[in-house]
């Protein structure tokens, strides 16, 4: 951590955001250095901290740190209050995995695609120690961070990279989702190659033992139930199917689908526990029939508007595309599974997640079985199904992987952002309004206040004359009298305020002398600022925080306040002249127009007579 600036060495300036100074990008003067930083601002409740990217800019005057006005509002920071603040350069820690809570009822698949294209690479987050909520703004919408993998580090600035795995969690309270769980109960599920103990302390102590794939599935399904019993919200239905060479409907007992959550009767909860207990490994694998039955359940019993999800849990089956020679445990199908799942996702809107139980590595580590293609885990089919089924990349592993997935599924649905995160667009140039605000910083930052006052006095007098000319053209009469214009240039703008009393007299003279004689909307913005200045002057005291707000720049002395106010008035007059110069003259029609004189009676044709 390296100190870049603080409230004793630099002034914090709030400017209209745009280009390289927008959002969490702040501006530093050339030579101050660019890079990820931690911004700390003292508030009434303590220090507020956020990760920012500090960018050098020739437009930022030395000794200033320019902050986007929207960011200042988010921090609840008023630069005119001169808060204590620190800016420290940090080395960001890459984020390995990030789980975000979906803030709206959007389709998670659509949200995932948008996130991939949102240009999040390089986005910075401050990750404090302790149980503190952290949000990641995406396209202006905050997404709460549920989980973040930084290798156990906290109190760091974290950075999203191209390799960050991003997942979206839609809670069951917000997201209605109908789920059919397809539980593989083929013979291979009886293999006890899943370790518990040191590798999984969720259910056992420190000694290591091995359990079967089916036992791991049962325990994970029980965890799914425990999580769902803690919530209630949007109506979501659930069904459990067991499949091997045939398909059995285990839950609910009467068939169809049932709502299973905190509002469910105890009898229904017991039915689910009993259904899980009945799962037994036996027979071959008929994935096609199982998928077909799951799709029928969702189609017939799913709630309209809910997401439809099939969760296929299996140790995998040796499978090859139609036309090639299959080997190992037989996969019976009524239709090639990949084609079926592609149709369900494309034409029916059903997504498929696949959970692969065990791995070849775990199987060989167990060392108790003769390698056999019918029992060695093979997840090739699951991976192909997920590719066409709109689900997350296949989750593969042991008991902890299963338990974590079903715990998350119990509280909602998880959808992985399948594409790599995109690079952000290069910041555009500084908008004119931002550059003008920075120019004012440069002007007000100089010690030669009187020279700046004299320059502005001449420009304001000239602009008043031009606006007065346009007022006569557009409105038919001048906005100010010649006496007002003369008094303004010689008295009100003619000397530098050196004390609070002189500043109050300046505000009084300016707000009164520059007040237009018209109530036309053209003068609305100017009149509003003059009213504010008149109110400040009426309190007979120099209200520097209020003057900073009105002028748009932090001021703390009579001279700086006078110059800042004059700059603000100058900018308003520029806008006024531009608007009136483009306006059409207002034609006044007399209330009682004088009728034209009646035409002389036509003379009769002259006829010569003798």
N, C-alpha and C positions, 0 to 999 in steps of 0.2 A: 504493500500500500504506500503510495506516494502522494503527498499533499500538493494539489494543483493550485487551489485558490481557497479563500475563505472570506468571511465578512469583514475582516480587518484589512485585507489586501485588495479586494475587489468589491464592486457594487453589483448587486443582483438587479437586473432590469427585466421587466416583463414586456414582451413585444408581441404583436400579432404573429401567429405562427405561419410557416410556409417554407417550402424548399428545404434547405439543410437544417433549419431551426423549426422543428415541428415534432409534436409528440414527445417522446423521451430523448430526442436529439436537442442538445443545447449548444449555444454558440460561444466560442472563445476567440479572443483576438489572435491574430497571426503571431506565432512564436510561443504560444502557451501550450501547444501540443494537443493532439487528438487521440481518442481511444476510449475504451470502456471505463466508466467511473462510478463511484458511489456518491450520491448527493444526500447530505444530511441537513435537515432544517429543524431548528428548535421551535416547538409549539408549546401551547399551554399545558399539554399533556405529556410532553417529553420530546424526544427526537424522532422525527419522521425520516425514513430512509427509502430511497428508491434508486434503482440502477438506471443510469443514463449513458448515452454516447455523446462525448464532447467533441465537437468538430470545429477546427480552426476556420475563421472567415476574415477576410480583409475588411468586411463591412462592419465588424464588431470593433468598437473603439478599445484601445488599451485600458485595462483596469475595469472592464465590464464583463459580466457573464449574462448572456441573453437567454431567456427562458420563454418558451411558448406560453401564451396567456391561458390556453386551455389546461396545460399542465399545472400552472400556478393555481388555477381554480380547483383542480383535483387535489392539490396539496393543501388547499385553503391557506395559501401564502399571499400576503399583501406586501409587495416590495417597499411600499412607502412606510411600513412599520419598522423597516431596517432590522429584520430578524437575524439571529445568529445562524450561520450556515457554514458547511464544510464541503469541499469537493476533493475527493481522493481518487487517484488512478488505481484501478484494480486489474488483476489478471483473471479473466473469467474461467469458470470451471465448465467443461462441456457437459450437457445434460444427456445421459444415456437413455432414459425412458421417462415419459411424462404422461400422466393420466389427468385429463381435464373433464370437468363436469359440464355436460351440455346444458346451457342456460335456458334454452327454449325447447319447444316441442317439435323441433325439426326432425326430419329423417336423419338418423346418424350417418347413413351412407352419403347423403348430400352434404352434410356438414363436414364430413371427413374430406370430401373432394375439394370443398372450398378452402379448408385449412391447408391442404397441400399446395394450393395455388396462392396463398395469402402472403407469400414472401417473408416467412418467419425466420429464415436462417439469419443468425446474428442477433436476434431479439434477446434482450438482457432482462434478467429477473434478479431481484435481491431476495435471497433465501435466508431469513433469520433463524436463530436457534429457537426451540420451543414450539408450542402449539399455536402458531400464528397463521391466519388465513392469508394466502397469496393468490393473486389473480393475474391472468395473462390477457390483456386486451387484444382481441382479434377483430379487425374491421370495426373498431369502436365499441365492441361488445365484450365485457369482462367475462372470462371463463375461469372459474375457481379451480385451483390446482388441488387435486385429490392425492396424487402421489408424484414424487419426483426422485429419480435415482441419480445421486451425485457422488456415489461411492461412500456415503455416510458423512459427507462434509456439510456443515452449516455455517451461517454467518459469512456467506460468500456471494459474489456476483456470478450467476449462472448464465450460460449461453446456449441457445438452440443451435444445432448444427444440422448438416445434411443427413447425418447418421442417427439423429435422435428418433427414437421410436415414440410416436404420439398415439395415444388411445383416448377415445371419448367414452365417457360414462353417462348414460341416460338413466336417472333414478327411476325406480318403479313408481314413485309417487307422481312423477311428471310424465313418464313414458309408458303408455299402455302397450304391453307386448304379450302376445300369446305364444307359448313355448310348448313344443313337443320334444321331449327327451327320448332319444333312441339309444337304449342300453344294449350293448353287445353281450350276449350270453353264450357265445360259442365256446367250444372245449378249451381253446387257448386262454380264455379268461381265468382258468384255474391255476395258471402258472404263478408261483410265489416268488417273483423277481423284483418286488418293490420294497426297498429298505425303509424302515422307520427307526427312529431313535435319534442318533447324531444328526442325520440328514433331515429329519422331520420330527420336531418336538411337539407338534400340534396335539398328538394323541398319546404319546408314550414318553418315558423318561430318557435317560442318557444311553442306556444299553441298546445296541442295534439288533433288530430282528427283521424278518422278511414276511410280507403278507402277499396274498394273491391279488391279481389285478381286479378281480370281482370284489374283494373286500375293500380295496381302495375306492372303487366306484360307489359301493354302498355307503361308505362313510362320507364321501363327498356329497352324495344325494341327501344324506341326513343334514349336512351343513347347509345345503341349499334350502331345506325346509326351515332350519333354525333362523336363517337370515330373513326369509320371507315372513315368518311369524312376527318379526319385529316391525314390519311396515304395513301400511295400508294406504291406498290412494287410488290411482286410475285402475279401473277394472282390468285385470290381466288373468288370462286363463292358462292352465297347465295340464299336460297329459304326460304319462310315462308309458312307453312301449318297450317291451323286451323282444329282442329278435335274435334268432340263430337261423335254422333252416326254415322257421316259420315265425310269424309275428303274434305276440300275445299282448293284449291291452291290460296293463296292470293297474293304472290309475287314470281316472276314477273308476271304481268298481263297476258302475253301471254303464261305462262307456262314455264317449264324448270327451269334453274338457271341463275343468272346474276351476273356480277362483280359489287360490290358496294363498292366504296372507293373514295378517293379524286379525281380520274380521271373520275368519272362517270358523265354523263350529268344530268342537273338539272331535266329533265323530269323523269329520273329513280329514283332520290331521292324523288321526290314528289309521285311517285307511291308507294314507300315503306311507306311513311308517311300515305298515304291514306289507304293502306292495313292494317296497324296497327289500324287505326281509325275504320275499319269495324269489328273488333273482337267483338263478342257479346256472352254472356253466354246463352246456351240453350241446352237441350237434355242430353243424357247419354254419355257414354265414350266408344269409340272403339279404343283401343290402338293398337291392332293387325293390323287393316287396315292402321292406320296412319304410323306405322313402316314400313309396306310393301311398301307404297307409297313413303316414304322418301328414302328407299333403292333403289327403281327404279330410282328416280331422280339422286341420286349420281352415280349410275351405268351408266345411259345413258348420263348425262350431266356433270359429274365431270371431271376435268382436269387431264389427265394422270400424275402420279407422285405426285399429291397433296394428302394430308391426307384427309380422308373422315370422317366426324363427324356429328352425329345426336344429337341435343340438345333437350331433352324432358322436357318441362316445364308444371308441373301439380300440383294440390293440392293432388293428389293421389286418387286411387280408391280401394275400398275393393276388395281384390283379394286373391284367394287360388289356389294352384296348381291343375292341371287337376285331376278329380276324387274326389275332396273334394267339400263340399257344399259352394258355394260363398254366401256372404251376402252383403247388402247395395246397393249402386249405381251399376247398372249392368255394367259389363265390357264385351262388345261384342268383340269377337275375331274370325278371320278366322283361327287362329292357336294360340296355347299357346304362349304368348308374350316372355317368357323367352327362350323357345326353338328357336323362330325366331331370337332373338337378338344374341344368342349363335352362330347360323349358320352364321349370317351376319358378326360377328366379326371373326370367325374362318375361313370361306371360302371366304369371299368377302373383308375382311380388313376394315370393317366399325366399328368405335368405337362409343359408346353412352355415353353421359353425361346426367345426370338427375338433374333437379333443382326442389326441393320440395317447393311449395308456402305455407306459413303459417305453423303453428304447432298446435297440440292439446292444448298446453298451451296458445297460443295466442287466440285460439277460445274460451276457457273457460274464459279467462280474459275479453274478450269482453262482455260476459254475456247477449247477446241480443237474443240468439237463443236457442230453445229447442234442447238439444243434439240429434243428428240424424246421423246414420252411413253413410248417403248419403252426409253429408256436413262437418263432422268432418275430418280434414286432416289425411290422412293415407298414409305413404310413403313406406309401405312394398314392394309393387310391384316395385317401383323405385329402391329400394336398391337391389332387386334380379336382375333387368335388368342390373344395373351397374356392378354387380359382374361378369356377363358372357359377358358383352359388352366391356370390356377393358377400361372403363372410370374411372374418379375419383370417390371416395366415394361420395354418394349423398349429395349435398348441400341443406340445409333446413333452412328456416327462413322467415323473413319479407322483407320489401321494400329495406332496405340497402343491404341485402344478394343478392337479385336479381340485384340491380343496380351495385354492385361491380362485380358480375360475368359477366354481359353483358358488362360492361366497359372494363374488362380484355379481354373478347372475341373479342371486337371490335379491339383491338390492336394486337391480336394474339390468341394463344390458351394456356390454362393452363392445365398442367397435374400433378397430385399429385403422389408423390412416395408412392405407396401403402404399401410397406413393411417397417418395422422398420429398422432404420439405423443399419449397422453392426459394430461390434467392430474391431478395427485395429489389424493387426498382431503384435506380439511382435517383437521389434527390434532385429535383429540378432547381432552377435558379431562384433566388430570393424574390418574392413578390414585391411589387412597388411599395405597398403599404408597410411591409416589414423593413424595407430599405429606408423609407422615410423615417420610421421610428428609430432605426439605428443611427441615421444621420442626426436626429435630434439628440440622441445620446452623446454623439461626438461633439455637437455644438454646445450642449448644456454642460458637458464635461470640461470645457475650457475655463481658465481663470479670467479671461478677458471678457467679463460680462458686459461691460459698457460698449465694447466694439460690436458684440453680437446684438445688443439692444439697438444700436444705431442702424445696423444693417436691416433688422426687422422693422424698425420704425419707417424707414424709407419704403420698403416693400409693401407694408400695410397701407401707408398713405396712398401709394400708387394703386393698389388693388381696390381701395375704397372708392377712388375716383372712377375706375373702370366699372365697378359694380353699380355706381350711381348713374353712369351713362346708360348702362343696360337697363336699369330700372326705369329711366325715362322712356326708353324705346319700348320695353315690354309692358310696363304698367301705366305709362302715361305721365308719371311724375317722379321726381328724385326720391331716393330713400333717406338721404341726409341733407341738411342745409349746408351751405358754404361755411357758415359759422362753426357748425359741428365738426366739419372736416378740418378746418384751420385749428380749432382748439385741440382736436385729437393729436395732430402732428406736432404741435408746439408745446402743449402742456402735458397731456396724459402720457404720451410716448417720448417726451423730450428729455427725461432725466432718469438715471438709474436709481432704483430704490435701495437705500442702504440700511433701513431699519424696518421693523414691523409696521410702525405707524405710516411710513411712506408707502409701504406695500399696500396697506389697506386703502390709502388715498388713491393709489394707482388703480386698484380694482374698482373703486367707486367711480372714478372718472371714466375708465374704459367701459364698464358695463352700462353707464348712462350715456356717454357720448357716442358710442357705436350702436346704440339701439336704433334699429331702422324705424322709419315712420310708417311703414306698410305692415299689414298683418298677413301678407301673402305667404303661402306655404313655402315659397322659395327661400324665405329667411328663417324657417323653422329651426334648423340645426344651430344656426348662429344665435338665435334668440334664446334657445335652451341653455347654451353655454353661458351667455351673458346673464341669464337669470341665476345660474349657479354662482357665478362670480359676485353678483350683487348680494346674494344671500350670505356668502362668506364674508364679504366686506361689512355687511350689516351687523355681524357679531363683534366687530371692532377688534378682531384678533386674527393673527396669521395662522390659519388652519392648514399646516403643511401636508398632512395626510390627505385632506380633501382636495387641496390644490394639486397634489400628485395624481389623484384619481381623475380630476377634470382634465389636466394637461397630458396625461398619459406617460409621465416620467417622474421618477422619484426626485423630490426637491426638499431641501432642508435649510434654505437661507432666503432672505428677501430678494437678493439679486437672481439666484437660480430660479426662484418661483416666478419673478417678473418675466424673465426670458422664456421660460417654459410656457407660460400663459400666452405671451405674444406669439410664440411659434404655433400654438394651438389655434389662435385666432387667425393667423396667417393661412394655415392649412384650410380652415373653414371658408375663408374668403376666396381662396383658389377654387374650391369646389363650387362656391356660389357663383363665381364669375363664369365658370365652365357651364354650369347649368343654365344660367340666364342667357348666355351667348347663343345657346342652341334653342331657346324658346321663341315661339312666334309672338309678334306684337298682339296685345289685347285691344281689339277694336271696340270702342265705346259707342253704342247707339243711343242717341238722345231719347229721353222718355216721351217727349211730345214733338216728334219731328215736324218741321215746318213744311207744309205742302208746297210743291213746285207751283210757280205762277201758272195760272190757266193760260193755255195757248190762245193766241189772238185768233179771232174767228176767220175762217178761210174766206178769202175774197172770191167773189164770183168771177167767172171768166169774162174778160173784156170782149165786148162785141161792138164792132164799129157799125154805126148806123148813119145813114145819110140824113 
